[in-house]
Amino acid sequence: MSSTKEIKDRISSVSDTLKITNAMYLISSSKLKKAKKSLADTEPFFYSLQSAVTRMLRHVPDMKSPYFEDADSNDEEKKVGLLVVTADKGLAGAYNHNVLKIMDRQLEKFKDAKVYCMGQIGKHYLESKGVEIDTQFNYVVQDPNLSRARRITETLVNDFRQHKVDEVVMIYTRMENAMTETAEVRQLLPLVRESFVGETTQYLPADVPVESIKFVPSPEMVMSRIAPEYVTGFVYGALVESFCCEQHARMTAMQSATDAGEKMLKSLNTEYNRARQAAITQEITEIVAGARAQQRT
């Protein structure tokens, strides 16, 4: 059995750790609430852009746009850009691990992929594996905003228009509901025409007349302005959603750590009481034995 001093030191250490985990839980809870509000604020912007692209494709289904072009090369020859979103810090459960696991599979599939990295965890992981990072976006994941999302989109769109990449996919964490998040891969460029056309056929009955729209100066020029904004809206929404998932994962991890710490603290207190009782019993035994020896003498 450990001495009472050792047990008291462990109790003090666990108590200090519990203060840290509780503080991190409260901080993540506050950030999650703020991030959820930001996510709710982004949805009207994103869905409006999505609706605008859908209406344009409905009126001009044969429109030629570089943002909807399909790459002519095979999957093995395709130049792919990977936009990876991880956290800047750990202690968030499996949040970073799930993203990095999907990224490893994509890197195995596309050997010469260009990597656009966000988050220090992803950066250090790629550097440890010797993977070259084409562009590192700093200070993005902890404070996602529309201005930073627009700068990211400009880099992606420029590389796509200059044929440095044939396809851009984003690896991020999506919040399915209040309790579940999932890491997934989403194609950003080129845009998938069928995803917009599907919405048209689903929500527009055949007997409803189509409104008249005039494109100035041309449908192609209008699409060339709207498509990058649509990508910007999606990137911004994905960044905010990933941030929400990170804070939720950290809250869950800190709650689990707090529960485990409290259980350990309870066990240590019991062990301390037993050790203290054993020490008192031993002292009484020694006193009694000493008294008896004194009486014999």
Disulfide bonds with the S-S distance in Angstrom:
none
